[in-house]
Each structure stands twice: as C-alpha cells, then as structure tokens.
C-alpha cells in the first residue's frame, strides 16, 4: 500500500516550467492571452496533484465497530486523474465493495481515499490496486473488490484517437478472489441499475 509521499509542491518552479514550455513550442508567454497562463496552470497542477501530500490511510482510519458481516458496496464514484505517461487526464467511475470483519467505515471515506490516490500522477491499473489494498488493509476486510472504468484522453484526443473507448480494471482480494459466488454477487450488484 502506498501512503503520502513527503514532497511539497513548488508553485514557482511549475510556473517557470510553463513559461519555458510556452517559449519552447514557439509561443510568446507575455502576450495577452497567455500572460497569466503559467500561474493558472501552476494553480491547476497544485489541485490536480494534491494527493501527493495526503495519506489515504488517514482518510479510512475513522471507522466504526459493527457486527454487519455482509457485503458493503459504494459504486459509481466519479473521479479524475492524470496519466503519468503523457500528463493528460483520464476520468471515469469506480465501484468498491468489501466484506467487513467487525469494522465499517463511512462511505465518504472510501470516496476520499479514491480521490487521494487519483490526485497523483497515475496509471489506472495502479490506482485500482492501491485503492483495493488500502481498503483491505485499513479495514482488515475479509474481502475487497474494486472495479474502475475510465476514458483516457491520451488515447481519445491523441495517438490512436478513439473517443468513447473505456478501459476497465479490477482487483479482487480475499473472498472476492477466492469465492466465485462472492465475486459474482459483487459484480452483479455493481451492474444493477438503481
């Protein structure tokens, strides 16, 4: 499981890099439309990568002792992240399910942990694994399942240019991996329409 790195965000350096980038592509960073762009991008990156300074374990640490031992699922959680290969966004939705072993957590905490992992330079496969392992480890769950569906701008707006393509990743741990009935129940419930 990955916790928060110790780096701090260097706003001025990002702003300088953006001015250099604009010059490098043949633009004038001082012209009216671009004069404030390096600052805006530096502020945007500070927000997009705020997960680098946050700990998802802390987000899940406030839980409750509860005898409920059946599946708990939070589905259709929207998220935005940044592909580390091209620094272009990918976005989609996640479904997280777990089998409690005497401890539950507020559902907003699961969404918060996803948000922290997503707000780092990422690949979808790692994001899925990190979220599953964090939920499983912190809650000591008997099983965890995570399914993420996302559209990647690095594939839809450049390169192969296939808009509408959706990547699906899944991670199953504990009973979600070992028991086919548990896995099927989870997958059926996250597909069910409300």
C-alpha positions as CSV (number, residue, x, y, z in Angstrom):
1,X,0.0,0.0,0.0
2,X,1.3,3.5,-0.8
3,X,0.9,6.3,1.6
4,X,1.6,10.0,1.1
5,X,5.0,11.0,-0.3
6,X,6.8,13.7,1.6
7,X,7.4,16.1,-1.3
8,X,6.0,19.6,-1.2
9,X,4.6,21.5,-4.2
10,X,6.9,24.1,-5.7
11,X,4.5,26.6,-7.3
12,X,7.2,29.0,-8.6
13,X,9.1,26.2,-10.3
14,X,6.0,24.9,-12.0
15,X,5.1,28.4,-13.2
16,X,8.7,28.8,-14.6
17,X,8.5,25.5,-16.4
18,X,5.2,26.5,-18.0
19,X,6.8,29.8,-19.2
20,X,9.7,27.8,-20.7
21,X,7.3,25.3,-22.3
22,X,5.3,28.1,-24.0
23,X,8.6,29.5,-25.4
24,X,9.7,26.0,-26.4
25,X,6.6,25.4,-28.6
26,X,7.1,28.8,-30.3
27,X,4.6,30.9,-28.3
28,X,5.1,34.2,-26.5
29,X,4.2,33.7,-22.8
30,X,3.9,37.5,-22.4
31,X,1.1,38.0,-25.0
32,X,-2.3,39.0,-23.6
33,X,-4.0,35.6,-23.8
34,X,-1.0,33.7,-22.3
35,X,0.4,36.2,-19.8
36,X,-1.3,34.6,-16.8
37,X,-1.4,31.0,-18.1
38,X,1.7,29.8,-16.3
39,X,0.2,30.9,-13.0
40,X,-3.2,29.3,-13.8
41,X,-1.5,26.0,-14.8
42,X,0.6,26.0,-11.7
43,X,-2.5,26.5,-9.6
44,X,-4.3,23.8,-11.5
45,X,-1.5,21.3,-11.1
46,X,-1.4,22.1,-7.4
47,X,-5.0,21.0,-7.2
48,X,-4.7,18.0,-9.6
49,X,-1.8,16.6,-7.7
50,X,-2.8,17.4,-4.1
51,X,-3.0,13.7,-3.4
52,X,0.8,13.6,-3.3
53,X,0.7,15.3,0.1
54,X,-2.2,13.4,1.5
55,X,-2.5,10.0,3.2
56,X,-5.3,7.7,2.1
57,X,-4.8,5.5,5.2
58,X,-5.7,8.6,7.3
59,X,-8.9,9.1,5.3
60,X,-10.0,5.5,6.1
61,X,-8.9,5.4,9.7
62,X,-12.2,6.8,11.2
63,X,-14.4,3.7,11.3
64,X,-16.9,2.0,13.5
65,X,-17.2,-1.3,15.2
66,X,-20.2,-3.0,13.8
67,X,-21.4,-6.6,13.6
68,X,-22.6,-6.3,10.0
69,X,-20.8,-9.0,8.0
70,X,-22.4,-8.8,4.6
71,X,-21.1,-7.0,1.5
72,X,-20.9,-3.2,1.6
73,X,-20.6,-1.5,-1.8
74,X,-20.1,2.1,-3.0
75,X,-20.5,2.3,-6.8
76,X,-20.5,4.9,-9.5
77,X,-17.9,7.1,-7.7
78,X,-16.7,9.7,-10.2
79,X,-13.0,10.5,-10.3
80,X,-10.5,12.4,-12.4
81,X,-6.8,11.6,-12.6
82,X,-3.7,12.4,-14.6
83,X,-2.0,9.8,-16.7
84,X,1.7,9.8,-15.8
85,X,2.8,8.8,-19.4
86,X,1.5,11.9,-21.2
87,X,0.2,14.1,-18.4
88,X,-3.3,14.1,-19.9
89,X,-6.4,13.4,-17.9
90,X,-8.3,10.2,-17.5
91,X,-11.7,10.1,-15.8
92,X,-14.4,7.6,-15.0
93,X,-16.1,5.9,-12.1
94,X,-15.2,3.3,-9.5
95,X,-17.0,0.7,-7.6
96,X,-15.6,-0.5,-4.2
97,X,-17.0,-3.4,-2.2
98,X,-15.8,-5.1,1.0
99,X,-16.8,-7.7,3.4
100,X,-16.4,-6.3,6.9
101,X,-14.8,-8.2,9.7
102,X,-16.3,-6.2,12.6
103,X,-15.3,-2.8,11.3
104,X,-17.0,-0.5,8.8
105,X,-16.2,2.9,7.5
106,X,-18.3,5.9,6.4
107,X,-18.8,5.6,2.6
108,X,-17.5,9.1,2.1
109,X,-14.1,7.9,3.4
110,X,-13.9,5.3,0.6
111,X,-14.6,8.1,-2.0
112,X,-12.0,10.3,-0.2
113,X,-9.3,7.5,-0.4
114,X,-10.0,7.1,-4.2
115,X,-9.7,10.9,-4.6
116,X,-6.3,10.9,-2.8
117,X,-4.9,8.1,-5.0
118,X,-6.4,9.7,-8.2
119,X,-4.8,13.1,-7.5
120,X,-1.3,11.8,-8.2
121,X,0.4,11.0,-11.5
122,X,-1.2,7.6,-12.1
123,X,-1.9,4.6,-14.3
124,X,-5.4,3.1,-13.9
125,X,-4.0,-0.4,-13.1
126,X,-2.0,1.0,-10.1
127,X,-4.9,3.2,-9.0
128,X,-7.2,0.1,-8.8
129,X,-4.6,-1.9,-6.9
130,X,-3.8,0.9,-4.4
131,X,-7.4,1.5,-3.6
132,X,-8.2,-2.2,-3.1
133,X,-5.1,-2.8,-0.9
134,X,-5.7,0.3,1.2
135,X,-9.4,-0.5,1.9
136,X,-8.5,-4.1,2.7
137,X,-5.5,-3.3,4.9
138,X,-7.1,-0.5,6.9
139,X,-10.4,-2.2,7.5
140,X,-9.0,-5.7,7.8
141,X,-11.8,-6.8,5.5
142,X,-12.4,-10.4,4.7
143,X,-12.5,-9.4,1.1
144,X,-12.3,-6.4,-1.2
145,X,-13.3,-5.8,-4.8
146,X,-12.6,-2.7,-6.9
147,X,-13.6,-2.1,-10.5
148,X,-12.7,1.1,-12.3
149,X,-13.9,2.2,-15.7
150,X,-12.3,5.2,-17.3
151,X,-11.8,7.1,-20.6
152,X,-8.2,8.2,-21.2
153,X,-7.5,11.4,-23.1
154,X,-4.1,10.1,-24.1
155,X,-6.0,7.6,-26.2
156,X,-9.0,9.6,-27.3
157,X,-7.5,13.0,-28.1
158,X,-4.1,12.0,-29.5
159,X,-2.3,8.9,-30.8
160,X,-4.9,6.4,-31.9
161,X,-7.8,8.9,-31.4
162,X,-10.6,6.6,-30.4
163,X,-13.1,8.6,-28.3
164,X,-15.6,6.6,-26.3
165,X,-13.1,3.8,-25.6
166,X,-13.3,2.8,-22.0
167,X,-10.7,0.9,-20.0
168,X,-11.9,-1.4,-17.3
169,X,-9.6,-2.7,-14.5
170,X,-10.4,-4.8,-11.5
171,X,-8.7,-6.1,-8.4
172,X,-10.2,-8.8,-6.1
173,X,-8.7,-9.7,-2.8
174,X,-9.6,-12.2,-0.1
175,X,-13.1,-13.7,-0.5
176,X,-13.7,-11.6,-3.6
177,X,-10.9,-13.5,-5.3
178,X,-11.2,-16.9,-3.6
179,X,-15.0,-17.4,-3.6
180,X,-16.7,-17.3,-7.0
181,X,-20.1,-16.6,-5.5
182,X,-18.9,-13.6,-3.6
183,X,-17.2,-12.2,-6.7
184,X,-20.3,-12.8,-8.8
185,X,-22.5,-11.1,-6.2
186,X,-20.3,-8.1,-6.2
187,X,-20.1,-7.9,-10.0
188,X,-23.9,-8.3,-10.3
189,X,-24.6,-5.6,-7.7
190,X,-22.3,-3.1,-9.3
191,X,-24.0,-3.7,-12.7
192,X,-27.5,-3.4,-11.2
193,X,-29.4,-0.2,-12.2
194,X,-30.9,1.9,-9.4
